[in-house]
Amino acid sequence: MAIQIRRGTIEDVEQVEELLMAAGVGNAGVQEWIDHFLIALNNETGNMVGTVGVERYGNSCLLRSLVLTKEIATEPEGMKLIQLFLSYAETEGVEELYLFTAVPHIFIHMGFEEIEFDEIPLSIQDSPHAIQQIGRGVPMRKRCITH
């Protein structure tokens, strides 16, 4: 499947929120941060097949709402898309990436470690997405190599 990736726009808010709700992922702050979302589209159908929000907080970044549709989640392209999203976030020049997930084993293989909520920077703890994830997702961190 050929995939196109682009930045989110205000026109994507409703579809991103629907995708997140269908996946059982919180959608707090989507409208506020939509221009920091990456949208993956199936080139053949034009359908949204994945999304991730990249919220920057100083030298740290919160990857939020990383969701793939069933159409791509089981395909090798699904893992490639996750890796592409992570690579993009790392190019933002951050020292640490944070995320919340129900499937920590996937991210451990990508250099993330499970952490306690109180190990997350306060600026991220106070974000609408992090507040919504308390007690729901496993907090994880990846330290990035900066140049």
N, CA, C and O atoms as CSV, one atom per row, in Angstrom:
chain,resi,resn,atom,element,x,y,z
A,1,MET,N,N,0.848,-1.182,0.000
A,1,MET,CA,C,0.000,0.000,0.000
A,1,MET,C,C,0.889,1.240,0.000
A,1,MET,O,O,1.790,1.359,0.831
A,2,ALA,N,N,0.648,2.138,-0.904
A,2,ALA,CA,C,1.375,3.406,-0.958
A,2,ALA,C,C,0.719,4.389,0.005
A,2,ALA,O,O,-0.501,4.551,0.015
A,3,ILE,N,N,1.548,5.041,0.812
A,3,ILE,CA,C,1.047,5.945,1.847
A,3,ILE,C,C,1.654,7.328,1.666
A,3,ILE,O,O,2.838,7.478,1.365
A,4,GLN,N,N,0.813,8.324,1.859
A,4,GLN,CA,C,1.248,9.722,1.838
A,4,GLN,C,C,1.122,10.257,3.260
A,4,GLN,O,O,0.137,9.981,3.946
A,5,ILE,N,N,2.115,11.020,3.702
A,5,ILE,CA,C,2.060,11.624,5.036
A,5,ILE,C,C,2.097,13.137,4.877
A,5,ILE,O,O,2.883,13.686,4.106
A,6,ARG,N,N,1.217,13.792,5.636
A,6,ARG,CA,C,1.170,15.257,5.609
A,6,ARG,C,C,0.806,15.761,6.994
A,6,ARG,O,O,0.383,14.996,7.860
A,7,ARG,N,N,0.976,17.043,7.185
A,7,ARG,CA,C,0.575,17.675,8.451
A,7,ARG,C,C,-0.941,17.804,8.507
A,7,ARG,O,O,-1.611,17.942,7.484
A,8,GLY,N,N,-1.459,17.755,9.726
A,8,GLY,CA,C,-2.890,17.930,9.919
A,8,GLY,C,C,-3.311,19.372,9.694
A,8,GLY,O,O,-2.520,20.300,9.862
A,9,THR,N,N,-4.568,19.542,9.313
A,9,THR,CA,C,-5.154,20.868,9.136
A,9,THR,C,C,-6.471,20.909,9.903
A,9,THR,O,O,-6.967,19.874,10.346
A,10,ILE,N,N,-7.027,22.086,10.058
A,10,ILE,CA,C,-8.290,22.241,10.778
A,10,ILE,C,C,-9.388,21.391,10.149
A,10,ILE,O,O,-10.305,20.953,10.843
A,11,GLU,N,N,-9.301,21.156,8.840
A,11,GLU,CA,C,-10.294,20.321,8.156
A,11,GLU,C,C,-10.212,18.855,8.584
A,11,GLU,O,O,-11.153,18.097,8.347
A,12,ASP,N,N,-9.109,18.443,9.207
A,12,ASP,CA,C,-8.920,17.052,9.630
A,12,ASP,C,C,-9.445,16.766,11.033
A,12,ASP,O,O,-9.562,15.603,11.417
A,13,VAL,N,N,-9.763,17.798,11.801
A,13,VAL,CA,C,-10.097,17.618,13.220
A,13,VAL,C,C,-11.179,16.567,13.421
A,13,VAL,O,O,-10.995,15.638,14.208
A,14,GLU,N,N,-12.295,16.696,12.729
A,14,GLU,CA,C,-13.413,15.775,12.938
A,14,GLU,C,C,-13.015,14.333,12.615
A,14,GLU,O,O,-13.331,13.420,13.378
A,15,GLN,N,N,-12.331,14.124,11.502
A,15,GLN,CA,C,-11.949,12.766,11.114
A,15,GLN,C,C,-10.905,12.185,12.080
A,15,GLN,O,O,-10.964,11.000,12.408
A,16,VAL,N,N,-9.959,13.002,12.532
A,16,VAL,CA,C,-8.968,12.539,13.504
A,16,VAL,C,C,-9.667,12.160,14.804
A,16,VAL,O,O,-9.383,11.105,15.371
A,17,GLU,N,N,-10.579,13.007,15.284
A,17,GLU,CA,C,-11.302,12.705,16.522
A,17,GLU,C,C,-12.102,11.414,16.387
A,17,GLU,O,O,-12.141,10.616,17.324
A,18,GLU,N,N,-12.739,11.194,15.240
A,18,GLU,CA,C,-13.494,9.957,15.015
A,18,GLU,C,C,-12.569,8.744,15.031
A,18,GLU,O,O,-12.909,7.715,15.614
A,19,LEU,N,N,-11.408,8.856,14.396
A,19,LEU,CA,C,-10.436,7.766,14.372
A,19,LEU,C,C,-9.958,7.439,15.785
A,19,LEU,O,O,-9.831,6.270,16.148
A,20,LEU,N,N,-9.697,8.471,16.572
A,20,LEU,CA,C,-9.231,8.270,17.942
A,20,LEU,C,C,-10.310,7.642,18.810
A,20,LEU,O,O,-10.031,6.726,19.584
A,21,MET,N,N,-11.529,8.122,18.687
A,21,MET,CA,C,-12.632,7.570,19.475
A,21,MET,C,C,-12.877,6.110,19.109
A,21,MET,O,O,-13.128,5.289,19.991
A,22,ALA,N,N,-12.807,5.777,17.824
A,22,ALA,CA,C,-13.006,4.392,17.386
A,22,ALA,C,C,-11.931,3.477,17.963
A,22,ALA,O,O,-12.178,2.293,18.193
A,23,ALA,N,N,-10.740,4.024,18.197
A,23,ALA,CA,C,-9.637,3.237,18.750
A,23,ALA,C,C,-9.624,3.267,20.277
A,23,ALA,O,O,-8.785,2.620,20.904
A,24,GLY,N,N,-10.554,4.016,20.879
A,24,GLY,CA,C,-10.598,4.107,22.332
A,24,GLY,C,C,-9.490,4.975,22.911
A,24,GLY,O,O,-9.094,4.808,24.065
A,25,VAL,N,N,-8.995,5.900,22.099
A,25,VAL,CA,C,-7.912,6.791,22.513
A,25,VAL,C,C,-8.500,8.171,22.782
A,25,VAL,O,O,-9.392,8.625,22.065
A,26,GLY,N,N,-7.998,8.829,23.809
A,26,GLY,CA,C,-8.498,10.153,24.147
A,26,GLY,C,C,-8.263,11.167,23.040
A,26,GLY,O,O,-7.249,11.124,22.343
A,27,ASN,N,N,-9.214,12.081,22.890
A,27,ASN,CA,C,-9.087,13.097,21.843
A,27,ASN,C,C,-8.989,14.517,22.406
A,27,ASN,O,O,-9.205,15.488,21.681
A,28,ALA,N,N,-8.667,14.639,23.684
A,28,ALA,CA,C,-8.536,15.967,24.290
A,28,ALA,C,C,-7.414,16.743,23.614
A,28,ALA,O,O,-6.316,16.221,23.419
A,29,GLY,N,N,-7.695,17.981,23.261
A,29,GLY,CA,C,-6.680,18.863,22.701
A,29,GLY,C,C,-6.397,18.700,21.218
A,29,GLY,O,O,-5.483,19.340,20.698
A,30,VAL,N,N,-7.162,17.855,20.518
A,30,VAL,CA,C,-6.898,17.637,19.088
A,30,VAL,C,C,-7.018,18.941,18.310
A,30,VAL,O,O,-6.132,19.277,17.524
A,31,GLN,N,N,-8.096,19.671,18.520
A,31,GLN,CA,C,-8.295,20.905,17.755
A,31,GLN,C,C,-7.160,21.897,18.022
A,31,GLN,O,O,-6.672,22.553,17.102
A,32,GLU,N,N,-6.751,21.998,19.269
A,32,GLU,CA,C,-5.685,22.928,19.648
A,32,GLU,C,C,-4.345,22.559,19.001
A,32,GLU,O,O,-3.562,23.439,18.643
A,33,TRP,N,N,-4.085,21.255,18.854
A,33,TRP,CA,C,-2.782,20.781,18.380
A,33,TRP,C,C,-2.818,20.210,16.963
A,33,TRP,O,O,-1.826,19.616,16.542
A,34,ILE,N,N,-3.904,20.358,16.209
A,34,ILE,CA,C,-4.058,19.673,14.919
A,34,ILE,C,C,-2.905,19.955,13.954
A,34,ILE,O,O,-2.535,19.080,13.171
A,35,ASP,N,N,-2.336,21.150,13.995
A,35,ASP,CA,C,-1.229,21.436,13.073
A,35,ASP,C,C,0.075,20.760,13.497
A,35,ASP,O,O,1.089,20.867,12.807
A,36,HIS,N,N,0.041,20.061,14.639
A,36,HIS,CA,C,1.178,19.265,15.102
A,36,HIS,C,C,0.907,17.769,14.922
A,36,HIS,O,O,1.664,16.934,15.417
A,37,PHE,N,N,-0.162,17.439,14.220
A,37,PHE,CA,C,-0.475,16.043,13.917
A,37,PHE,C,C,0.083,15.683,12.551
A,37,PHE,O,O,0.140,16.519,11.650
A,38,LEU,N,N,0.490,14.439,12.409
A,38,LEU,CA,C,0.828,13.887,11.106
A,38,LEU,C,C,-0.319,12.976,10.703
A,38,LEU,O,O,-0.833,12.207,11.516
A,39,ILE,N,N,-0.710,13.068,9.453
A,39,ILE,CA,C,-1.825,12.288,8.923
A,39,ILE,C,C,-1.271,11.362,7.848
A,39,ILE,O,O,-0.557,11.809,6.950
A,40,ALA,N,N,-1.595,10.075,7.934
A,40,ALA,CA,C,-1.188,9.107,6.911
A,40,ALA,C,C,-2.414,8.756,6.081
A,40,ALA,O,O,-3.457,8.382,6.618
A,41,LEU,N,N,-2.273,8.882,4.767
A,41,LEU,CA,C,-3.372,8.608,3.840
A,41,LEU,C,C,-3.001,7.466,2.905
A,41,LEU,O,O,-1.861,7.370,2.449
A,42,ASN,N,N,-3.970,6.603,2.623
A,42,ASN,CA,C,-3.815,5.575,1.601
A,42,ASN,C,C,-3.865,6.293,0.255
A,42,ASN,O,O,-4.876,6.911,-0.078
A,43,ASN,N,N,-2.796,6.219,-0.513
A,43,ASN,CA,C,-2.735,6.933,-1.798
A,43,ASN,C,C,-3.815,6.484,-2.766
A,43,ASN,O,O,-4.303,7.280,-3.569
A,44,GLU,N,N,-4.195,5.207,-2.694
A,44,GLU,CA,C,-5.171,4.682,-3.648
A,44,GLU,C,C,-6.590,5.139,-3.332
A,44,GLU,O,O,-7.356,5.474,-4.235
A,45,THR,N,N,-6.940,5.150,-2.039
A,45,THR,CA,C,-8.316,5.474,-1.659
A,45,THR,C,C,-8.474,6.891,-1.111
A,45,THR,O,O,-9.576,7.439,-1.103
A,46,GLY,N,N,-7.375,7.478,-0.656
A,46,GLY,CA,C,-7.443,8.790,-0.021
A,46,GLY,C,C,-7.900,8.726,1.423
A,46,GLY,O,O,-8.015,9.759,2.082
A,47,ASN,N,N,-8.165,7.512,1.932
A,47,ASN,CA,C,-8.633,7.350,3.307
A,47,ASN,C,C,-7.506,7.564,4.309
A,47,ASN,O,O,-6.354,7.214,4.052
A,48,MET,N,N,-7.856,8.145,5.459
A,48,MET,CA,C,-6.907,8.290,6.546
A,48,MET,C,C,-6.667,6.905,7.143
A,48,MET,O,O,-7.615,6.218,7.523
A,49,VAL,N,N,-5.390,6.494,7.225
A,49,VAL,CA,C,-5.063,5.171,7.765
A,49,VAL,C,C,-4.255,5.255,9.053
A,49,VAL,O,O,-3.994,4.235,9.691
A,50,GLY,N,N,-3.860,6.461,9.437
A,50,GLY,CA,C,-3.113,6.606,10.672
A,50,GLY,C,C,-2.904,8.063,11.019
A,50,GLY,O,O,-3.020,8.953,10.177
A,51,THR,N,N,-2.594,8.280,12.285
A,51,THR,CA,C,-2.326,9.637,12.755
A,51,THR,C,C,-1.489,9.576,14.018
A,51,THR,O,O,-1.492,8.575,14.734
A,52,VAL,N,N,-0.780,10.648,14.281
A,52,VAL,CA,C,-0.056,10.818,15.537
A,52,VAL,C,C,0.088,12.313,15.783
A,52,VAL,O,O,0.322,13.094,14.861
A,53,GLY,N,N,-0.056,12.687,17.037
A,53,GLY,CA,C,0.188,14.066,17.432
A,53,GLY,C,C,1.592,14.180,17.996
A,53,GLY,O,O,2.055,13.286,18.704
A,54,VAL,N,N,2.267,15.267,17.689
A,54,VAL,CA,C,3.624,15.507,18.167
A,54,VAL,C,C,3.602,16.846,18.897
A,54,VAL,O,O,3.740,17.901,18.277
A,55,GLU,N,N,3.427,16.796,20.223
A,55,GLU,CA,C,3.337,18.012,21.035
A,55,GLU,C,C,4.701,18.313,21.639
A,55,GLU,O,O,5.257,17.495,22.372
A,56,ARG,N,N,5.232,19.477,21.334
A,56,ARG,CA,C,6.564,19.878,21.803
A,56,ARG,C,C,6.434,20.655,23.104
A,56,ARG,O,O,5.646,21.595,23.201
A,57,TYR,N,N,7.218,20.253,24.106
A,57,TYR,CA,C,7.278,20.938,25.397
A,57,TYR,C,C,8.754,21.133,25.732
A,57,TYR,O,O,9.370,20.255,26.337
A,58,GLY,N,N,9.321,22.258,25.351
A,58,GLY,CA,C,10.743,22.500,25.595
A,58,GLY,C,C,11.601,21.472,24.871
A,58,GLY,O,O,11.504,21.320,23.654
A,59,ASN,N,N,12.443,20.764,25.627
A,59,ASN,CA,C,13.323,19.748,25.044
A,59,ASN,C,C,12.685,18.368,25.003
A,59,ASN,O,O,13.349,17.383,24.682
A,60,SER,N,N,11.405,18.295,25.326
A,60,SER,CA,C,10.694,17.017,25.338
A,60,SER,C,C,9.529,17.062,24.362
A,60,SER,O,O,9.072,18.132,23.960
A,61,CYS,N,N,9.067,15.894,23.998
A,61,CYS,CA,C,7.984,15.793,23.031
A,61,CYS,C,C,7.030,14.691,23.488
A,61,CYS,O,O,7.466,13.608,23.880
A,62,LEU,N,N,5.741,14.968,23.436
A,62,LEU,CA,C,4.720,13.972,23.738
A,62,LEU,C,C,4.155,13.461,22.425
A,62,LEU,O,O,3.551,14.212,21.658
A,63,LEU,N,N,4.360,12.168,22.176
A,63,LEU,CA,C,3.710,11.524,21.038
A,63,LEU,C,C,2.361,11.086,21.550
A,63,LEU,O,O,2.269,10.309,22.501
A,64,ARG,N,N,1.316,11.581,20.924
A,64,ARG,CA,C,-0.003,11.272,21.440
A,64,ARG,C,C,-0.916,10.833,20.315
A,64,ARG,O,O,-0.774,11.248,19.165
A,65,SER,N,N,-1.853,9.987,20.682
A,65,SER,CA,C,-2.893,9.572,19.748
A,65,SER,C,C,-2.319,8.888,18.515
A,65,SER,O,O,-2.768,9.134,17.395
A,66,LEU,N,N,-1.320,8.023,18.726
A,66,LEU,CA,C,-0.766,7.260,17.616
A,66,LEU,C,C,-1.733,6.116,17.335
A,66,LEU,O,O,-1.808,5.148,18.092
A,67,VAL,N,N,-2.462,6.243,16.247
A,67,VAL,CA,C,-3.500,5.269,15.907
A,67,VAL,C,C,-3.360,4.871,14.448
A,67,VAL,O,O,-3.144,5.711,13.575
A,68,LEU,N,N,-3.485,3.576,14.202
A,68,LEU,CA,C,-3.531,3.037,12.847
A,68,LEU,C,C,-4.873,2.357,12.659
A,68,LEU,O,O,-5.393,1.742,13.590
A,69,THR,N,N,-5.438,2.460,11.471
A,69,THR,CA,C,-6.695,1.765,11.193
A,69,THR,C,C,-6.423,0.282,11.010
A,69,THR,O,O,-5.280,-0.127,10.806
A,70,LYS,N,N,-7.480,-0.528,11.084
A,70,LYS,CA,C,-7.339,-1.968,10.858
A,70,LYS,C,C,-6.778,-2.249,9.475
A,70,LYS,O,O,-6.106,-3.258,9.259
A,71,GLU,N,N,-7.056,-1.356,8.547
A,71,GLU,CA,C,-6.590,-1.491,7.165
A,71,GLU,C,C,-5.068,-1.605,7.080
A,71,GLU,O,O,-4.540,-2.270,6.189
A,72,ILE,N,N,-4.371,-0.958,8.005
A,72,ILE,CA,C,-2.909,-0.933,7.938
A,72,ILE,C,C,-2.233,-1.544,9.158
A,72,ILE,O,O,-1.060,-1.909,9.081
A,73,ALA,N,N,-2.925,-1.665,10.268
A,73,ALA,CA,C,-2.303,-2.086,11.524
A,73,ALA,C,C,-1.621,-3.442,11.435
A,73,ALA,O,O,-0.580,-3.646,12.058
A,74,THR,N,N,-2.180,-4.364,10.681
A,74,THR,CA,C,-1.605,-5.704,10.603
A,74,THR,C,C,-0.639,-5.855,9.436
A,74,THR,O,O,-0.031,-6.912,9.269
A,75,GLU,N,N,-0.493,-4.834,8.648
A,75,GLU,CA,C,0.410,-4.873,7.491
A,75,GLU,C,C,1.821,-4.469,7.935
A,75,GLU,O,O,1.980,-3.744,8.917
A,76,PRO,N,N,2.838,-4.935,7.215
A,76,PRO,CA,C,4.198,-4.467,7.525
A,76,PRO,C,C,4.301,-2.947,7.460
A,76,PRO,O,O,5.124,-2.343,8.148
A,77,GLU,N,N,3.460,-2.334,6.630
A,77,GLU,CA,C,3.471,-0.880,6.520
A,77,GLU,C,C,3.090,-0.211,7.835
A,77,GLU,O,O,3.508,0.915,8.102
A,78,GLY,N,N,2.298,-0.897,8.657
A,78,GLY,CA,C,1.899,-0.335,9.943
A,78,GLY,C,C,3.098,-0.073,10.839
A,78,GLY,O,O,3.213,1.002,11.427
A,79,MET,N,N,3.996,-1.055,10.946
A,79,MET,CA,C,5.201,-0.871,11.757
A,79,MET,C,C,6.118,0.172,11.126
A,79,MET,O,O,6.744,0.964,11.832
A,80,LYS,N,N,6.196,0.171,9.801
A,80,LYS,CA,C,7.017,1.176,9.120
A,80,LYS,C,C,6.475,2.577,9.392
A,80,LYS,O,O,7.239,3.525,9.575
A,81,LEU,N,N,5.160,2.696,9.417
A,81,LEU,CA,C,4.535,3.990,9.677
A,81,LEU,C,C,4.839,4.455,11.100
A,81,LEU,O,O,5.153,5.626,11.314
A,82,ILE,N,N,4.749,3.552,12.067
A,82,ILE,CA,C,5.092,3.907,13.452
A,82,ILE,C,C,6.543,4.381,13.510
A,82,ILE,O,O,6.838,5.402,14.132
A,83,GLN,N,N,7.444,3.648,12.867
A,83,GLN,CA,C,8.856,4.037,12.871
A,83,GLN,C,C,9.065,5.389,12.188
A,83,GLN,O,O,9.898,6.184,12.622
A,84,LEU,N,N,8.315,5.644,11.129
A,84,LEU,CA,C,8.407,6.931,10.441
A,84,LEU,C,C,7.941,8.064,11.349
A,84,LEU,O,O,8.580,9.114,11.416
A,85,PHE,N,N,6.827,7.852,12.047
A,85,PHE,CA,C,6.336,8.849,12.993
A,85,PHE,C,C,7.395,9.136,14.064
A,85,PHE,O,O,7.642,10.294,14.400
A,86,LEU,N,N,8.022,8.071,14.599
A,86,LEU,CA,C,9.047,8.249,15.630
A,86,LEU,C,C,10.258,8.991,15.072
A,86,LEU,O,O,10.810,9.874,15.729
A,87,SER,N,N,10.664,8.631,13.869
A,87,SER,CA,C,11.809,9.304,13.239
A,87,SER,C,C,11.530,10.786,13.059
A,87,SER,O,O,12.402,11.623,13.294
A,88,TYR,N,N,10.310,11.109,12.639
A,88,TYR,CA,C,9.940,12.514,12.469
A,88,TYR,C,C,10.075,13.252,13.803
A,88,TYR,O,O,10.653,14.337,13.861
A,89,ALA,N,N,9.543,12.665,14.862
A,89,ALA,CA,C,9.594,13.317,16.171
A,89,ALA,C,C,11.044,13.529,16.601
A,89,ALA,O,O,11.376,14.568,17.172
A,90,GLU,N,N,11.901,12.556,16.331
A,90,GLU,CA,C,13.303,12.681,16.716
A,90,GLU,C,C,14.005,13.795,15.938
A,90,GLU,O,O,14.946,14.403,16.449
A,91,THR,N,N,13.561,14.069,14.714
A,91,THR,CA,C,14.191,15.134,13.926
A,91,THR,C,C,13.825,16.521,14.442
A,91,THR,O,O,14.402,17.518,14.011
A,92,GLU,N,N,12.879,16.584,15.353
A,92,GLU,CA,C,12.482,17.873,15.925
A,92,GLU,C,C,13.516,18.393,16.922
A,92,GLU,O,O,13.345,19.479,17.476
A,93,GLY,N,N,14.591,17.629,17.157
A,93,GLY,CA,C,15.663,18.076,18.034
A,93,GLY,C,C,15.353,17.958,19.512
A,93,GLY,O,O,15.907,18.705,20.319
A,94,VAL,N,N,14.484,17.040,19.881
A,94,VAL,CA,C,14.139,16.862,21.290
A,94,VAL,C,C,15.096,15.873,21.952
A,94,VAL,O,O,15.722,15.049,21.286
A,95,GLU,N,N,15.193,15.974,23.260
A,95,GLU,CA,C,16.048,15.072,24.022
A,95,GLU,C,C,15.293,13.827,24.466
A,95,GLU,O,O,15.882,12.755,24.602
A,96,GLU,N,N,13.988,13.967,24.692
A,96,GLU,CA,C,13.199,12.830,25.167
A,96,GLU,C,C,11.838,12.807,24.493
A,96,GLU,O,O,11.216,13.846,24.272
A,97,LEU,N,N,11.390,11.602,24.171
A,97,LEU,CA,C,10.043,11.378,23.650
A,97,LEU,C,C,9.251,10.655,24.724
A,97,LEU,O,O,9.766,9.750,25.381
A,98,TYR,N,N,7.996,11.054,24.904
A,98,TYR,CA,C,7.102,10.407,25.858
A,98,TYR,C,C,5.847,9.968,25.126
A,98,TYR,O,O,5.434,10.588,24.146
A,99,LEU,N,N,5.247,8.893,25.613
A,99,LEU,CA,C,3.961,8.453,25.086
A,99,LEU,C,C,3.261,7.604,26.129
A,99,LEU,O,O,3.868,7.153,27.100
A,100,PHE,N,N,1.970,7.395,25.910
A,100,PHE,CA,C,1.153,6.495,26.713
A,100,PHE,C,C,0.634,5.435,25.757
A,100,PHE,O,O,0.211,5.756,24.647
A,101,THR,N,N,0.661,4.173,26.176
A,101,THR,CA,C,0.223,3.114,25.272
A,101,THR,C,C,-0.392,1.944,26.025
A,101,THR,O,O,-0.088,1.702,27.193
A,102,ALA,N,N,-1.258,1.233,25.333
A,102,ALA,CA,C,-1.823,-0.011,25.858
A,102,ALA,C,C,-0.984,-1.206,25.410
A,102,ALA,O,O,-1.202,-2.326,25.872
A,103,VAL,N,N,-0.028,-0.970,24.513
A,103,VAL,CA,C,0.808,-2.056,23.979
A,103,VAL,C,C,2.293,-1.707,24.146
A,103,VAL,O,O,2.986,-1.458,23.160
A,104,PRO,N,N,2.782,-1.688,25.397
A,104,PRO,CA,C,4.167,-1.265,25.624
A,104,PRO,C,C,5.208,-2.141,24.942
A,104,PRO,O,O,6.287,-1.655,24.601
A,105,HIS,N,N,4.913,-3.416,24.736
A,105,HIS,CA,C,5.911,-4.309,24.134
A,105,HIS,C,C,6.341,-3.852,22.744
A,105,HIS,O,O,7.485,-4.077,22.349
A,106,ILE,N,N,5.453,-3.222,22.008
A,106,ILE,CA,C,5.807,-2.719,20.675
A,106,ILE,C,C,6.866,-1.626,20.789
A,106,ILE,O,O,7.816,-1.593,20.007
A,107,PHE,N,N,6.705,-0.748,21.749
A,107,PHE,CA,C,7.592,0.408,21.856
A,107,PHE,C,C,8.898,0.088,22.572
A,107,PHE,O,O,9.892,0.786,22.370
A,108,ILE,N,N,8.920,-0.946,23.400
A,108,ILE,CA,C,10.172,-1.368,24.033
A,108,ILE,C,C,11.187,-1.727,22.956
A,108,ILE,O,O,12.373,-1.423,23.084
A,109,HIS,N,N,10.716,-2.374,21.897
A,109,HIS,CA,C,11.605,-2.758,20.796
A,109,HIS,C,C,12.076,-1.558,19.982
A,109,HIS,O,O,12.947,-1.693,19.123
A,110,MET,N,N,11.509,-0.395,20.245
A,110,MET,CA,C,11.897,0.826,19.527
A,110,MET,C,C,12.677,1.778,20.426
A,110,MET,O,O,12.847,2.954,20.102
A,111,GLY,N,N,13.151,1.257,21.564
A,111,GLY,CA,C,14.003,2.055,22.437
A,111,GLY,C,C,13.302,2.765,23.572
A,111,GLY,O,O,13.934,3.545,24.284
A,112,PHE,N,N,12.006,2.520,23.767
A,112,PHE,CA,C,11.270,3.137,24.866
A,112,PHE,C,C,11.382,2.278,26.118
A,112,PHE,O,O,11.602,1.070,26.042
A,113,GLU,N,N,11.225,2.923,27.268
A,113,GLU,CA,C,11.191,2.212,28.543
A,113,GLU,C,C,9.940,2.634,29.309
A,113,GLU,O,O,9.484,3.773,29.204
A,114,GLU,N,N,9.394,1.693,30.082
A,114,GLU,CA,C,8.247,2.027,30.928
A,114,GLU,C,C,8.734,2.889,32.082
A,114,GLU,O,O,9.798,2.642,32.650
A,115,ILE,N,N,7.944,3.902,32.425
A,115,ILE,CA,C,8.283,4.801,33.525
A,115,ILE,C,C,7.036,5.059,34.364
A,115,ILE,O,O,5.929,4.666,33.998
A,116,GLU,N,N,7.239,5.723,35.489
A,116,GLU,CA,C,6.124,6.154,36.328
A,116,GLU,C,C,5.649,7.526,35.840
A,116,GLU,O,O,6.424,8.291,35.267
A,117,PHE,N,N,4.382,7.824,36.070
A,117,PHE,CA,C,3.820,9.098,35.625
A,117,PHE,C,C,4.607,10.283,36.168
A,117,PHE,O,O,4.805,11.274,35.465
A,118,ASP,N,N,5.060,10.184,37.427
A,118,ASP,CA,C,5.759,11.325,38.021
A,118,ASP,C,C,7.165,11.542,37.462
A,118,ASP,O,O,7.824,12.517,37.824
A,119,GLU,N,N,7.637,10.648,36.583
A,119,GLU,CA,C,8.925,10.842,35.912
A,119,GLU,C,C,8.783,11.692,34.643
A,119,GLU,O,O,9.779,12.069,34.027
A,120,ILE,N,N,7.562,11.983,34.269
A,120,ILE,CA,C,7.283,12.790,33.084
A,120,ILE,C,C,7.418,14.264,33.465
A,120,ILE,O,O,6.977,14.651,34.547
A,121,PRO,N,N,8.014,15.100,32.606
A,121,PRO,CA,C,8.113,16.531,32.920
A,121,PRO,C,C,6.738,17.132,33.232
A,121,PRO,O,O,5.733,16.755,32.628
A,122,LEU,N,N,6.711,18.062,34.174
A,122,LEU,CA,C,5.449,18.668,34.599
A,122,LEU,C,C,4.692,19.305,33.447
A,122,LEU,O,O,3.463,19.261,33.419
A,123,SER,N,N,5.407,19.900,32.493
A,123,SER,CA,C,4.727,20.539,31.362
A,123,SER,C,C,3.912,19.519,30.571
A,123,SER,O,O,2.838,19.844,30.065
A,124,ILE,N,N,4.410,18.300,30.462
A,124,ILE,CA,C,3.672,17.245,29.756
A,124,ILE,C,C,2.578,16.676,30.648
A,124,ILE,O,O,1.477,16.393,30.175
A,125,GLN,N,N,2.874,16.502,31.946
A,125,GLN,CA,C,1.852,15.995,32.873
A,125,GLN,C,C,0.603,16.859,32.847
A,125,GLN,O,O,-0.507,16.354,33.015
A,126,ASP,N,N,0.778,18.163,32.638
A,126,ASP,CA,C,-0.347,19.096,32.648
A,126,ASP,C,C,-1.087,19.182,31.316
A,126,ASP,O,O,-2.085,19.896,31.214
A,127,SER,N,N,-0.617,18.469,30.298
A,127,SER,CA,C,-1.284,18.531,28.990
A,127,SER,C,C,-2.626,17.806,29.059
A,127,SER,O,O,-2.759,16.836,29.805
A,128,PRO,N,N,-3.621,18.257,28.297
A,128,PRO,CA,C,-4.931,17.597,28.316
A,128,PRO,C,C,-4.845,16.103,28.001
A,128,PRO,O,O,-5.559,15.299,28.599
A,129,HIS,N,N,-3.976,15.735,27.068
A,129,HIS,CA,C,-3.858,14.319,26.702
A,129,HIS,C,C,-3.302,13.496,27.863
A,129,HIS,O,O,-3.830,12.425,28.165
A,130,ALA,N,N,-2.248,13.978,28.516
A,130,ALA,CA,C,-1.655,13.235,29.631
A,130,ALA,C,C,-2.658,13.085,30.769
A,130,ALA,O,O,-2.773,12.011,31.360
A,131,ILE,N,N,-3.372,14.138,31.072
A,131,ILE,CA,C,-4.383,14.077,32.135
A,131,ILE,C,C,-5.428,13.026,31.805
A,131,ILE,O,O,-5.862,12.281,32.683
A,132,GLN,N,N,-5.832,12.964,30.544
A,132,GLN,CA,C,-6.834,11.990,30.109
A,132,GLN,C,C,-6.296,10.556,30.186
A,132,GLN,O,O,-7.078,9.612,30.302
A,133,GLN,N,N,-4.986,10.382,30.122
A,133,GLN,CA,C,-4.389,9.045,30.091
A,133,GLN,C,C,-4.056,8.481,31.472
A,133,GLN,O,O,-3.694,7.308,31.578
A,134,ILE,N,N,-4.166,9.273,32.519
A,134,ILE,CA,C,-3.837,8.788,33.861
A,134,ILE,C,C,-4.658,7.540,34.161
A,134,ILE,O,O,-5.887,7.556,34.088
A,135,GLY,N,N,-3.968,6.471,34.494
A,135,GLY,CA,C,-4.627,5.208,34.818
A,135,GLY,C,C,-5.092,4.409,33.617
A,135,GLY,O,O,-5.649,3.323,33.782
A,136,ARG,N,N,-4.878,4.918,32.415
A,136,ARG,CA,C,-5.342,4.216,31.208
A,136,ARG,C,C,-4.185,3.628,30.416
A,136,ARG,O,O,-4.181,2.435,30.113
A,137,GLY,N,N,-3.208,4.455,30.082
A,137,GLY,CA,C,-2.090,4.010,29.257
A,137,GLY,C,C,-0.816,3.897,30.072
A,137,GLY,O,O,-0.668,4.548,31.106
A,138,VAL,N,N,0.101,3.066,29.600
A,138,VAL,CA,C,1.399,2.908,30.249
A,138,VAL,C,C,2.302,4.057,29.791
A,138,VAL,O,O,2.521,4.220,28.590
A,139,PRO,N,N,2.830,4.858,30.727
A,139,PRO,CA,C,3.739,5.926,30.317
A,139,PRO,C,C,5.097,5.350,29.927
A,139,PRO,O,O,5.625,4.458,30.592
A,140,MET,N,N,5.650,5.876,28.838
A,140,MET,CA,C,6.941,5.401,28.343
A,140,MET,C,C,7.786,6.592,27.916
A,140,MET,O,O,7.273,7.662,27.590
A,141,ARG,N,N,9.126,6.369,27.929
A,141,ARG,CA,C,10.068,7.422,27.552
A,141,ARG,C,C,11.159,6.823,26.666
A,141,ARG,O,O,11.570,5.675,26.834
A,142,LYS,N,N,11.610,7.640,25.723
A,142,LYS,CA,C,12.777,7.296,24.913
A,142,LYS,C,C,13.714,8.487,24.943
A,142,LYS,O,O,13.323,9.612,24.628
A,143,ARG,N,N,14.945,8.229,25.322
A,143,ARG,CA,C,15.959,9.287,25.285
A,143,ARG,C,C,16.557,9.305,23.889
A,143,ARG,O,O,16.962,8.268,23.363
A,144,CYS,N,N,16.608,10.472,23.302
A,144,CYS,CA,C,17.078,10.613,21.922
A,144,CYS,C,C,18.547,11.001,21.897
A,144,CYS,O,O,19.060,11.641,22.815
A,145,ILE,N,N,19.193,10.603,20.839
A,145,ILE,CA,C,20.570,11.022,20.615
A,145,ILE,C,C,20.501,12.362,19.900
A,145,ILE,O,O,19.944,12.461,18.807
A,146,THR,N,N,21.061,13.376,20.508
A,146,THR,CA,C,21.047,14.697,19.873
A,146,THR,C,C,22.428,15.000,19.330
A,146,THR,O,O,23.440,14.555,19.872
A,147,HIS,N,N,22.453,15.752,18.266
A,147,HIS,CA,C,23.727,16.089,17.611
A,147,HIS,C,C,24.134,17.497,17.938
A,147,HIS,O,O,25.178,17.960,17.478
